[in-house]
Amino acid sequence: MNPTRAEISFSKLEHNYNGIREYLDKISPGKRIKICGVVKANAYGHGIREISSKLISLGTDFLGVANYDEAIKLRSIIPDANILVFGTLIHSKLKPETYVARLQNNNLIATVASLETARFLDYYSGKSRKKFRVHIKIDTGMRRIGFDAGRALNNIEQVFKFKNLEVGGIYTHFATAEEQDTKFAVYQLHKFIKLLNELKKSGMEFPIVHAANSGAILNLKESLFDMVRPGLLLYGYYPSEKIRRIIDLKPIMNLKSKITYIKRLDADTSISYGRKYFTKKKTFIGSVPVGYGDGIWRSLSNIGKVGINKKYYPIVGAITMDWLMVNLGVKTDVKIGDDVLIVGSENGEYLGADKIAKILKTIPYEVICAVADRVQRVYL
Ligand SMILES: Cc1ncc(COP(=O)(O)O)c(C=O)c1O
């Protein structure tokens, strides 16, 4: 069996979830703020089935996904969770009434970010005589989707008039909540609050108001409202380096493989495609069957490290599709079959997605989402 696998720890997921729960309860003692666990993109690469089932067993109130395909897949696993779809409704190949009936049968909660979507869902839900549950999306500055906050009042009034929609919530999304400078996030928050006040004056209230992603949960306690939508925090990472680390987190995924081949090379021998690395001395080189086909960035060639038996070893030469090579030194205790930590943390070795993201000049989200489908997920 291929030794490359992503070990995913349910107890660490529970630790992170409980950390968020306790923080929310401390900030808001009288009121239980709901949690929408964000499980889009295959639960950030961790496996939507297993992660969602665990989150629901921990008491998660909603699950958030990016699109209707993810939502329908999720519904087949979890019959009774509240599933909120963040994305737009793109018309399918099915006839509209068949499509809307399918979404209705799956009991999904749609995001309404335009009057067209509202009209479409209302019209076809009318035919099935079942109200479609929706949350309204407000654009306060992300400029992705949503009714523009400054001009949303009339549009939302229209949405409320649709008889076949049940408006269960309203939300916005922050563009910079994880940054140390909270100026723009506060600006977005104020725009959202101003709109909520105007809506209230006009008699429109919402059972669930939500805004906070991971960054806002840590940085902006005024944005917690009735529900928060953490993604990255659940998987054990802070969304940026400078953010307040007020919730203790543990990365839940360890991407691991094994040393499957060791050789001793003479000095001045090149390694891998393109000959970008030459041994300095007689050196032991270990080969590990993991590469960019598994989601390891090729740009870690010659600069990344792996962990073996509580020590770090440099990746040498170009990372290939299925292999990477590691410099084990002029003498070595490393043996064929030894475990290799590539991403994650174990036995005091730390190779977290945040650390790797820094080398790659990207964000930890991208590092964990990149773990390819062919990597077996093992749940501990
Ligand atoms: C609408 C929405 N809410 C919440 C999240 C979760 O974000 P994070 O992983 O930063 O908590 C996302 C992810 O980007 C999102 O698109």
The ligand as an ORCA input file, in Angstrom:
! r2SCAN-3c Opt
* xyz 0 1
  C     -18.881     32.993      3.130
  C     -17.773     32.408      3.924
  N     -17.881     32.336      5.252
  C     -16.911     31.816      6.019
  C     -15.747     31.316      5.468
  C     -14.689     30.747      6.367
  O     -13.495     31.473      6.328
  P     -12.297     31.114      7.302
  O     -11.752     29.817      6.831
  O     -11.350     32.234      7.124
  O     -12.873     31.014      8.670
  C     -15.591     31.384      4.089
  C     -14.346     30.909      3.467
  O     -13.696     31.576      2.729
  C     -16.630     31.935      3.295
  O     -16.518     32.010      1.957
*
